[in-house]
Amino acid sequence: MSVTTKETNMLLNYALEKIKNKLNDDCIDGNVSTSERILSVVAGGLILGIGVKQLIKRPMTALTGVTLGGALVYRGITGHCSIKSTIDKLSKDDNEVTVIEHRYFVKP
């Protein structure tokens, strides 16, 4: 029994669609868009792979690459970025600051 290319493509597309739907369903509280998630996983995987490859030759540089790559992959898979949520909280207009001026040497 041989599998044709068309059947293989259909099976692969079905599997990718199931994974995509599963990721989107799990990402209810996420603050990272789909395109950012895809870019994070791809870039993180690339950086992680380079870091692992350089682990013996340059351990400190490789450790940085492994850490950054792992963080990007995690961000892409979970759909949540702690740094982005903190920046969003700080930049909201709801947090207005009231400045009260007090003058010491005021002559009546």
PyMOL commands that set and color helices and strands:
alter all, ss='L'
color gray80, all
select helices_A, chain A and resi 5-26+34-53+59-78+82-91
alter helices_A, ss='H'
color red, helices_A
deselect
rebuild
show_as cartoon
